[in-house]
């Protein structure tokens, strides 16, 4: 009876790469989420009376999230890439865009 001592895995070498635009999209997405949470916290600390500064910073964050989303979408057109970072960037930036869209619609009707 032969008992295997090690579970050997095969090493596969591929030509796939992590795209720089995808990594940048993911970094922008993480930054946009953190910055959005920071803005929510600061607005809560000031009881919603932060003023136009919060609006400018929120709009800047929205533009940053849209840029990150565009970078992530462009990566899906490339061939021979690992899609992990572009997917993560698209999801994070999409969540930020969706939250700001919901805040905009709520602000119109409230």
C-alpha positions in Angstrom: 0.0 0.0 0.0 1.5 3.3 -1.1 0.5 6.4 1.0 1.1 9.7 -0.7 3.4 11.9 1.4 2.9 15.2 -0.4 -0.1 16.5 -2.4 1.8 17.8 -5.4 0.2 20.4 -7.6 1.2 21.1 -11.1 2.6 24.5 -11.9 1.1 26.1 -14.9 2.9 28.9 -16.7 0.7 31.3 -18.6 1.2 34.5 -20.5 -1.6 36.2 -18.5 -0.8 39.5 -16.8 -2.5 41.7 -14.2 -3.3 44.9 -16.3 -2.0 48.1 -14.9 -5.4 49.8 -15.7 -7.2 47.1 -13.7 -4.9 47.6 -10.7 -5.4 51.4 -10.9 -9.2 50.9 -11.2 -9.2 48.7 -8.0 -7.0 51.3 -6.1 -9.3 54.1 -7.2 -12.3 52.0 -6.1 -10.9 51.4 -2.7 -10.0 55.1 -2.4 -13.5 56.2 -3.5 -15.2 53.9 -1.0 -13.0 55.1 1.9 -13.4 58.7 0.9 -17.2 58.3 0.6 -17.3 56.8 4.1 -15.2 59.6 5.4 -17.6 62.2 3.9 -20.5 60.4 5.4 -18.8 60.3 8.8 -17.9 64.0 8.6 -21.4 65.0 7.6 -22.8 63.0 10.4 -20.5 64.6 12.9 -21.6 68.1 11.8 -25.3 67.0 11.8 -25.6 67.4 8.1 -24.7 71.1 8.1 -21.3 70.8 6.4 -22.3 72.9 3.5 -21.0 73.3 0.0 -17.5 71.8 0.8 -19.1 68.4 1.2 -20.9 68.8 -2.1 -17.7 69.7 -3.9 -15.8 66.8 -2.3 -18.6 64.4 -3.1 -18.8 65.5 -6.7 -15.0 65.1 -7.0 -15.3 61.6 -5.5 -18.1 60.8 -8.1 -15.8 61.9 -11.0 -13.0 59.7 -9.5 -15.3 56.7 -9.3 -16.5 57.2 -12.9 -12.9 57.4 -14.1 -12.1 54.2 -12.2 -15.2 52.5 -13.8 -14.1 53.5 -17.2 -10.6 52.1 -16.6 -12.0 48.8 -15.3 -14.3 48.4 -18.3 -11.5 49.1 -20.8 -9.5 46.2 -19.2 -12.2 43.7 -20.1 -11.5 44.3 -23.8 -7.8 43.2 -23.4 -6.8 39.6 -24.0 -4.7 37.3 -21.8 -5.3 39.1 -18.5 -6.4 38.0 -15.1 -9.8 39.7 -14.6 -9.6 39.9 -10.8 -8.5 43.5 -10.3 -10.7 45.0 -13.1 -13.7 43.2 -11.7 -13.0 44.4 -8.2 -12.5 48.0 -9.5 -15.7 47.9 -11.5 -17.7 46.6 -8.5 -16.3 49.1 -6.0 -16.6 52.1 -8.3 -20.1 50.9 -9.4 -21.2 50.8 -5.8 -19.9 54.3 -5.2 -21.7 55.6 -8.3 -24.9 53.8 -7.3 -24.8 55.3 -3.8 -24.3 58.8 -5.1 -27.1 58.3 -7.6 -29.4 57.2 -4.9 -28.4 60.2 -2.8 -29.1 62.5 -5.7 -32.5 61.0 -6.4 -33.4 61.2 -2.7 -32.3 64.8 -2.5 -34.6 65.7 -5.4 -37.7 64.2 -3.9 -37.1 65.1 -0.3 
